[in-house]
Amino acid sequence: MTDKIMPRHIAIIMDGNGRWAKKRGLPRTAGHKQGAENIRKIAIACNDLGIEALTCYAFSTENWKRPEEEVDYLCKLPKLFFHRYLAELIKNNIRVTFLGEIERFPQETRNVIETAVEKTKINTGLNLCLAVNYGGQREIVLAVRKYTQEVIDGKRKNDVTEEEFSSYLMTKGMPGVDLMIRTSGEERISNFLLYQLAYSELVFTETAWPDFDRDALEKAIQIYQHRNRRFGGLAS
């Protein structure tokens, strides 16, 4: 696999936790727990493969609409995840970052996420980026507000380019998304990285996220490697 061009940045919509649990007669929270544990496995696999960044859609701005019990559990997952796996992530030289507005989360959840970011900030391996309370449309609106305010304040002219606009997004400093994977059979991008996915390769798999293993990851990467990425131009 390493003799072909590898994606620098992989983004994943981790879908199917609830359906995975229902199929086994378990509560939806059991699926979310298994899905969170799978983040660790896929992050380590990506790190081993030399991937620079992995962005996982962990909690969307729309997830607040779910039943209160489920939302409460999702808010507790970062604490459970990092309590169990932060030391292993550090050992593997993985850096933790996040996208989204974490201010809405309980203070304890925010502290856990910010501590993970702080304790891994000097690591030089994979950037494991968790999209939490994140929505693509909201990200673009916030970026427009920031840019507009700079124009109003006279800090810049109203002449932003596509490349410059990327610096106003939450993914500032990250490589562009080369490959987006969605698990569990749905074929939508569901308000995920709307600006960043403009020319990404999309791979959809029937496998539910808790069952998405290293073999499935490598298969998705192989599909990516056989795509002809023309970025709007003609094939070379």
C-alpha positions as CSV (number, residue, x, y, z in Angstrom):
1,M,0.0,0.0,0.0
2,T,2.8,2.4,0.8
3,D,4.1,2.4,-2.8
4,K,1.1,4.4,-3.9
5,I,0.0,7.9,-2.9
6,M,-1.5,7.9,0.5
7,P,-4.2,10.4,1.5
8,R,-2.8,13.0,3.9
9,H,-6.1,13.7,5.6
10,I,-9.0,11.3,6.0
11,A,-12.4,12.3,7.4
12,I,-14.9,9.8,8.7
13,I,-18.6,10.1,9.3
14,M,-18.9,7.3,12.0
15,D,-22.4,6.1,11.3
16,G,-24.3,3.0,12.5
17,N,-23.6,2.8,16.2
18,G,-27.3,2.7,17.1
19,R,-28.1,0.2,14.4
20,W,-25.1,-2.0,15.5
21,A,-26.5,-2.0,19.0
22,K,-30.1,-2.7,18.0
23,K,-29.0,-5.6,15.9
24,R,-27.5,-7.2,19.0
25,G,-30.4,-6.4,21.3
26,L,-28.3,-3.7,23.1
27,P,-29.2,-0.1,24.0
28,R,-28.0,2.6,21.6
29,T,-25.5,3.8,24.3
30,A,-23.7,0.5,23.9
31,G,-23.2,1.2,20.3
32,H,-21.8,4.6,21.0
33,K,-19.4,3.1,23.6
34,Q,-18.2,0.6,21.0
35,G,-17.9,3.3,18.4
36,A,-15.8,5.5,20.6
37,E,-13.5,2.6,21.3
38,N,-13.1,2.1,17.6
39,I,-11.8,5.6,17.2
40,R,-8.7,4.5,19.0
41,K,-8.2,1.5,16.7
42,I,-8.6,3.4,13.5
43,A,-6.5,6.3,14.8
44,I,-3.6,4.0,15.6
45,A,-4.0,2.3,12.2
46,C,-3.9,5.7,10.4
47,N,-0.8,6.6,12.4
48,D,0.9,3.4,11.4
49,L,0.1,4.1,7.8
50,G,1.6,7.6,7.9
51,I,-1.7,9.5,7.6
52,E,-1.2,13.1,8.7
53,A,-4.8,13.8,9.9
54,L,-7.9,11.9,10.8
55,T,-11.1,13.9,11.5
56,C,-13.9,12.0,13.1
57,Y,-17.5,13.3,13.1
58,A,-18.2,12.6,16.8
59,F,-21.1,15.0,17.6
60,S,-23.0,17.2,15.2
61,T,-24.9,20.4,15.9
62,E,-28.0,18.4,15.1
63,N,-27.3,15.6,17.6
64,W,-28.8,17.8,20.4
65,K,-32.2,16.8,18.9
66,R,-31.8,13.2,20.1
67,P,-33.4,11.9,23.3
68,E,-32.0,13.5,26.5
69,E,-30.6,10.2,27.8
70,E,-28.6,9.6,24.6
71,V,-27.3,13.2,24.5
72,D,-26.2,12.9,28.1
73,Y,-24.3,9.7,27.4
74,L,-22.6,11.3,24.3
75,C,-21.5,14.2,26.4
76,K,-19.9,11.7,28.9
77,L,-18.1,9.7,26.2
78,P,-15.0,12.0,25.9
79,K,-14.2,11.4,29.6
80,L,-14.6,7.7,29.3
81,F,-12.6,7.6,26.1
82,F,-9.6,9.7,27.2
83,H,-9.5,8.2,30.7
84,R,-9.0,4.8,29.1
85,Y,-6.9,5.7,26.0
86,L,-5.1,9.0,26.4
87,A,-1.9,7.4,27.6
88,E,-1.9,5.0,24.7
89,L,-2.5,7.9,22.2
90,I,0.5,9.8,23.8
91,K,2.6,6.6,23.6
92,N,1.8,6.4,19.9
93,N,2.8,10.1,19.4
94,I,-0.8,11.0,18.3
95,R,-1.9,14.6,18.8
96,V,-5.5,15.4,19.7
97,T,-7.3,18.5,18.4
98,F,-11.0,19.3,17.9
99,L,-13.4,21.2,15.6
100,G,-16.6,22.7,16.8
101,E,-18.1,24.9,19.5
102,I,-17.4,23.0,22.7
103,E,-18.8,25.8,24.9
104,R,-22.2,24.2,24.9
105,F,-20.9,21.0,26.5
106,P,-20.8,20.6,30.3
107,Q,-17.7,22.1,31.9
108,E,-16.4,18.6,32.8
109,T,-16.6,17.5,29.2
110,R,-14.9,20.6,28.0
111,N,-12.1,20.2,30.5
112,V,-11.5,16.6,29.4
113,I,-11.2,17.6,25.7
114,E,-9.0,20.6,26.5
115,T,-6.7,18.5,28.7
116,A,-6.3,15.9,25.9
117,V,-5.4,18.7,23.5
118,E,-2.9,20.2,25.9
119,K,-1.2,16.9,26.9
120,T,-0.7,15.8,23.3
121,K,0.2,19.2,21.7
122,I,3.9,18.4,21.2
123,N,3.2,15.0,19.5
124,T,4.3,14.8,15.9
125,G,2.3,11.8,14.6
126,L,-1.3,11.6,13.5
127,N,-3.5,14.6,14.2
128,L,-6.7,13.0,15.6
129,C,-9.2,15.7,15.2
130,L,-12.6,15.2,16.8
131,A,-15.5,17.2,15.3
132,V,-17.7,17.9,18.4
133,N,-20.8,20.1,18.4
134,Y,-19.8,20.7,14.8
135,G,-21.8,21.6,11.7
136,G,-20.5,22.5,8.3
137,Q,-23.0,25.3,7.6
138,R,-22.4,26.8,11.0
139,E,-18.6,26.7,10.4
140,I,-19.0,28.7,7.2
141,V,-21.3,31.2,8.8
142,L,-18.8,31.8,11.7
143,A,-16.0,32.1,9.1
144,V,-18.0,34.7,7.1
145,R,-18.7,36.7,10.3
146,K,-15.0,36.8,11.2
147,Y,-13.9,37.8,7.7
148,T,-16.6,40.5,7.5
149,Q,-15.6,41.9,10.8
150,E,-12.0,42.3,9.7
151,V,-13.2,44.2,6.6
152,I,-15.4,46.4,8.7
153,D,-12.5,47.1,11.1
154,G,-10.3,48.0,8.1
155,K,-7.9,45.1,8.8
156,R,-8.2,43.9,5.2
157,K,-9.9,44.6,1.9
158,N,-13.0,42.8,0.7
159,D,-10.9,40.7,-1.7
160,V,-10.7,37.2,-0.1
161,T,-9.8,34.3,-2.3
162,E,-10.8,30.6,-1.9
163,E,-7.4,29.8,-0.5
164,E,-7.5,32.7,2.0
165,F,-11.0,31.9,3.1
166,S,-9.8,28.5,4.2
167,S,-7.8,30.3,6.9
168,Y,-11.0,31.4,8.5
169,L,-12.3,27.9,8.9
170,M,-11.9,25.6,11.9
171,T,-9.6,23.4,9.9
172,K,-7.0,26.1,9.5
173,G,-3.5,24.7,9.2
174,M,-4.7,21.2,8.4
175,P,-4.1,19.5,5.0
176,G,-7.1,19.4,2.7
177,V,-9.4,16.4,3.1
178,D,-8.3,13.8,0.5
179,L,-10.7,11.0,1.5
180,M,-14.1,11.1,3.2
181,I,-15.5,7.8,4.4
182,R,-19.0,7.2,5.6
183,T,-20.0,3.9,7.3
184,S,-23.2,2.0,7.6
185,G,-24.7,2.4,4.2
186,E,-25.9,6.0,4.1
187,E,-24.7,8.1,1.2
188,R,-24.9,11.7,2.5
189,I,-22.3,14.1,3.8
190,S,-24.7,15.3,6.5
191,N,-23.4,18.9,7.1
192,F,-19.8,17.6,7.5
193,L,-16.9,19.7,6.3
194,L,-19.0,21.2,3.5
195,Y,-16.3,23.6,2.3
196,Q,-13.4,21.2,2.7
197,L,-15.0,18.3,0.8
198,A,-15.2,20.2,-2.5
199,Y,-12.8,17.9,-4.3
200,S,-12.4,15.1,-1.8
201,E,-12.9,11.4,-2.8
202,L,-16.0,9.9,-1.2
203,V,-16.2,6.3,-0.1
204,F,-19.4,4.8,1.3
205,T,-19.4,1.4,3.0
206,E,-22.2,-0.8,4.4
207,T,-20.1,-1.7,7.4
208,A,-21.3,-0.1,10.6
209,W,-18.7,2.0,12.4
210,P,-18.1,-0.3,15.4
211,D,-17.2,-3.1,12.8
212,F,-15.1,-0.8,10.7
213,D,-11.6,-2.2,11.2
214,R,-8.1,-1.8,9.8
215,D,-8.9,-4.0,6.8
216,A,-11.9,-1.9,6.0
217,L,-9.8,1.3,6.3
218,E,-7.1,-0.1,4.0
219,K,-9.8,-1.1,1.4
220,A,-11.2,2.4,1.4
221,I,-7.7,3.8,0.9
222,Q,-7.1,1.4,-2.0
223,I,-10.4,2.7,-3.6
224,Y,-9.0,6.2,-3.1
225,Q,-5.7,5.2,-4.7
226,H,-7.5,4.0,-7.8
227,R,-9.4,7.2,-8.3
228,N,-8.3,9.7,-10.9
229,R,-8.2,13.0,-9.0
230,R,-8.6,15.7,-11.7
231,F,-9.7,18.6,-9.5
232,G,-12.0,19.9,-12.4
233,G,-9.3,19.5,-15.0
234,L,-8.6,16.8,-17.6
235,A,-7.0,13.5,-17.0
236,S,-3.2,13.6,-17.5
